[in-house]
Amino acid sequence: MRLRRILWHQLDPEAYEGDGLSPTNLAVVLIVVVSSFLAVVETEPVVEDMAPRLFACVEQMLACIFAVEYLIRLWVEGENPKFTGVRGRVRYALTPAAIIDLAAFLPSLIASGTSSPMLLRTFRLLRILRLARSGRFSQAMRHLIEAVTERREELLLSLMLATMILIFSATGMYILEGENDPEAFGSIPRALWWSVCTLTTVGYGDLYPHSVLGKICGGLTSIAGIGLIAMPTGILAAAFSDAFQRTRSLREGGGVRTERPRIASHPRSI
């Protein structure tokens, strides 16, 4: 259908043939920002008491707009070769982007039928998740996701090293400071809070070692934290740069995608 194809080019950032975002997606981003701002401001009792019915009406109107947009996106994705047919629509509905779109309006519709203050507050906070929708329209966000995906093994190694250092430093402080300060270091789980603050170089100062050996252990943990924080930062920076370079090469090459270099294999004999 011609109408569905036109809407698909407007709503799908990858299908839009122009530069940047389509006018429709620009309007969606603007509505997302406004709705998230209202969700934040509404948590202030003084502001909410000024016009409670107005906030409720605006929220219901925005929820209906997002619901209609979600159904339209579900319909127009039939133009995408990856999501043709009923099964294709189901696969699209299970993608992270579609789930975020669903979460943009579903809490508001559910909250309208409940009177529990706890549920109402929870559903109000869930509306802030609409800001996550703006990420799907950002090319930089797509580069970031691509960079994390490509470097997942290196990042997993960094996470494993961080976990090991956390456990080792907490165990060391438990052994060295457990008797001097049992409230803070009387067990390994208690010492983990100090280890997390020290390893991330936050250093709240609420917990600190008293003995000489404990201070040495704390200093080594702080030094290890500096190197550990720098490791994933360098990995992501390099991957992010590679992603931008591939996009730049794609544009300069007239649409020919450049692949990452691979190790050449020996030619097979005929």
Contacts in CASP RR format, 6 or more apart in sequence:
PFRMAT RR
TARGET T0000
AUTHOR 0000-0000-0000
METHOD contacts of the structure
MODEL  1
MRLRRILWHQLDPEAYEGDGLSPTNLAVVLIVVVSSFLAVVETEPVVEDM
APRLFACVEQMLACIFAVEYLIRLWVEGENPKFTGVRGRVRYALTPAAII
DLAAFLPSLIASGTSSPMLLRTFRLLRILRLARSGRFSQAMRHLIEAVTE
RREELLLSLMLATMILIFSATGMYILEGENDPEAFGSIPRALWWSVCTLT
TVGYGDLYPHSVLGKICGGLTSIAGIGLIAMPTGILAAAFSDAFQRTRSL
REGGGVRTERPRIASHPRSI
4 75 0 8 1.000
4 76 0 8 1.000
4 78 0 8 1.000
4 79 0 8 1.000
5 76 0 8 1.000
5 79 0 8 1.000
7 24 0 8 1.000
7 72 0 8 1.000
7 75 0 8 1.000
7 76 0 8 1.000
8 15 0 8 1.000
8 76 0 8 1.000
8 77 0 8 1.000
8 78 0 8 1.000
8 79 0 8 1.000
8 80 0 8 1.000
9 15 0 8 1.000
9 16 0 8 1.000
9 17 0 8 1.000
9 22 0 8 1.000
10 16 0 8 1.000
10 22 0 8 1.000
10 23 0 8 1.000
10 24 0 8 1.000
10 25 0 8 1.000
11 22 0 8 1.000
11 24 0 8 1.000
11 25 0 8 1.000
11 69 0 8 1.000
11 72 0 8 1.000
11 73 0 8 1.000
11 76 0 8 1.000
12 76 0 8 1.000
12 77 0 8 1.000
12 80 0 8 1.000
13 21 0 8 1.000
13 22 0 8 1.000
13 25 0 8 1.000
13 136 0 8 1.000
13 137 0 8 1.000
15 79 0 8 1.000
15 80 0 8 1.000
16 22 0 8 1.000
16 25 0 8 1.000
20 139 0 8 1.000
21 29 0 8 1.000
21 137 0 8 1.000
25 137 0 8 1.000
28 69 0 8 1.000
28 133 0 8 1.000
28 137 0 8 1.000
29 134 0 8 1.000
29 137 0 8 1.000
31 62 0 8 1.000
31 65 0 8 1.000
31 66 0 8 1.000
32 104 0 8 1.000
32 130 0 8 1.000
32 131 0 8 1.000
32 133 0 8 1.000
32 134 0 8 1.000
33 131 0 8 1.000
33 134 0 8 1.000
34 62 0 8 1.000
35 59 0 8 1.000
35 62 0 8 1.000
35 127 0 8 1.000
35 130 0 8 1.000
36 127 0 8 1.000
36 128 0 8 1.000
36 130 0 8 1.000
36 131 0 8 1.000
38 55 0 8 1.000
38 58 0 8 1.000
38 59 0 8 1.000
38 62 0 8 1.000
39 59 0 8 1.000
39 124 0 8 1.000
39 125 0 8 1.000
39 127 0 8 1.000
39 128 0 8 1.000
39 130 0 8 1.000
40 128 0 8 1.000
41 47 0 8 1.000
42 48 0 8 1.000
42 55 0 8 1.000
42 59 0 8 1.000
42 124 0 8 1.000
43 124 0 8 1.000
48 55 0 8 1.000
59 108 0 8 1.000
59 127 0 8 1.000
60 108 0 8 1.000
60 112 0 8 1.000
62 105 0 8 1.000
62 108 0 8 1.000
63 105 0 8 1.000
63 108 0 8 1.000
63 109 0 8 1.000
64 105 0 8 1.000
66 101 0 8 1.000
66 104 0 8 1.000
66 105 0 8 1.000
66 130 0 8 1.000
67 105 0 8 1.000
67 109 0 8 1.000
69 101 0 8 1.000
70 98 0 8 1.000
70 101 0 8 1.000
70 102 0 8 1.000
70 104 0 8 1.000
70 105 0 8 1.000
73 98 0 8 1.000
73 101 0 8 1.000
74 89 0 8 1.000
74 92 0 8 1.000
74 93 0 8 1.000
74 98 0 8 1.000
77 83 0 8 1.000
77 88 0 8 1.000
77 89 0 8 1.000
77 92 0 8 1.000
78 84 0 8 1.000
78 85 0 8 1.000
78 88 0 8 1.000
78 89 0 8 1.000
80 92 0 8 1.000
82 88 0 8 1.000
82 91 0 8 1.000
82 92 0 8 1.000
83 89 0 8 1.000
83 91 0 8 1.000
83 92 0 8 1.000
92 98 0 8 1.000
93 99 0 8 1.000
93 102 0 8 1.000
97 136 0 8 1.000
100 129 0 8 1.000
100 132 0 8 1.000
100 133 0 8 1.000
100 136 0 8 1.000
101 133 0 8 1.000
103 126 0 8 1.000
103 129 0 8 1.000
104 127 0 8 1.000
104 129 0 8 1.000
104 130 0 8 1.000
104 133 0 8 1.000
107 122 0 8 1.000
107 123 0 8 1.000
107 126 0 8 1.000
107 127 0 8 1.000
108 123 0 8 1.000
108 127 0 8 1.000
110 123 0 8 1.000
111 119 0 8 1.000
111 120 0 8 1.000
111 123 0 8 1.000
111 124 0 8 1.000
114 120 0 8 1.000
114 123 0 8 1.000
135 141 0 8 1.000
139 247 0 8 1.000
143 240 0 8 1.000
143 243 0 8 1.000
143 244 0 8 1.000
143 247 0 8 1.000
144 236 0 8 1.000
144 240 0 8 1.000
144 243 0 8 1.000
146 239 0 8 1.000
146 243 0 8 1.000
147 236 0 8 1.000
147 239 0 8 1.000
147 240 0 8 1.000
147 242 0 8 1.000
147 243 0 8 1.000
148 155 0 8 1.000
148 236 0 8 1.000
148 239 0 8 1.000
150 239 0 8 1.000
150 242 0 8 1.000
150 243 0 8 1.000
151 235 0 8 1.000
151 236 0 8 1.000
151 238 0 8 1.000
151 239 0 8 1.000
154 232 0 8 1.000
154 235 0 8 1.000
155 232 0 8 1.000
155 235 0 8 1.000
155 236 0 8 1.000
158 228 0 8 1.000
158 231 0 8 1.000
158 232 0 8 1.000
158 235 0 8 1.000
161 228 0 8 1.000
161 231 0 8 1.000
162 199 0 8 1.000
162 228 0 8 1.000
165 195 0 8 1.000
165 199 0 8 1.000
165 221 0 8 1.000
165 224 0 8 1.000
165 225 0 8 1.000
165 228 0 8 1.000
166 192 0 8 1.000
166 195 0 8 1.000
166 196 0 8 1.000
166 199 0 8 1.000
167 188 0 8 1.000
167 192 0 8 1.000
169 191 0 8 1.000
169 195 0 8 1.000
169 198 0 8 1.000
169 199 0 8 1.000
169 217 0 8 1.000
169 218 0 8 1.000
169 220 0 8 1.000
169 221 0 8 1.000
169 224 0 8 1.000
170 188 0 8 1.000
170 189 0 8 1.000
170 191 0 8 1.000
170 192 0 8 1.000
170 194 0 8 1.000
170 195 0 8 1.000
171 188 0 8 1.000
171 191 0 8 1.000
172 191 0 8 1.000
172 214 0 8 1.000
172 217 0 8 1.000
173 185 0 8 1.000
173 191 0 8 1.000
173 194 0 8 1.000
173 195 0 8 1.000
173 209 0 8 1.000
173 214 0 8 1.000
173 217 0 8 1.000
173 218 0 8 1.000
174 185 0 8 1.000
174 186 0 8 1.000
174 187 0 8 1.000
174 188 0 8 1.000
174 190 0 8 1.000
174 191 0 8 1.000
176 185 0 8 1.000
176 209 0 8 1.000
176 211 0 8 1.000
176 213 0 8 1.000
176 214 0 8 1.000
176 217 0 8 1.000
177 184 0 8 1.000
177 185 0 8 1.000
177 186 0 8 1.000
177 191 0 8 1.000
177 209 0 8 1.000
177 210 0 8 1.000
177 211 0 8 1.000
177 214 0 8 1.000
178 185 0 8 1.000
178 186 0 8 1.000
178 191 0 8 1.000
180 210 0 8 1.000
180 211 0 8 1.000
181 207 0 8 1.000
181 210 0 8 1.000
183 190 0 8 1.000
184 190 0 8 1.000
184 191 0 8 1.000
184 194 0 8 1.000
184 207 0 8 1.000
185 191 0 8 1.000
185 194 0 8 1.000
185 207 0 8 1.000
185 209 0 8 1.000
193 207 0 8 1.000
194 207 0 8 1.000
194 208 0 8 1.000
195 221 0 8 1.000
196 202 0 8 1.000
197 203 0 8 1.000
197 204 0 8 1.000
197 205 0 8 1.000
197 207 0 8 1.000
198 218 0 8 1.000
198 219 0 8 1.000
198 221 0 8 1.000
198 222 0 8 1.000
198 225 0 8 1.000
199 221 0 8 1.000
199 222 0 8 1.000
199 224 0 8 1.000
199 225 0 8 1.000
199 228 0 8 1.000
200 225 0 8 1.000
200 229 0 8 1.000
201 222 0 8 1.000
201 225 0 8 1.000
201 226 0 8 1.000
201 229 0 8 1.000
209 215 0 8 1.000
209 217 0 8 1.000
209 218 0 8 1.000
242 260 0 8 1.000
246 257 0 8 1.000
246 258 0 8 1.000
246 260 0 8 1.000
249 258 0 8 1.000
250 256 0 8 1.000
250 257 0 8 1.000
250 258 0 8 1.000
END
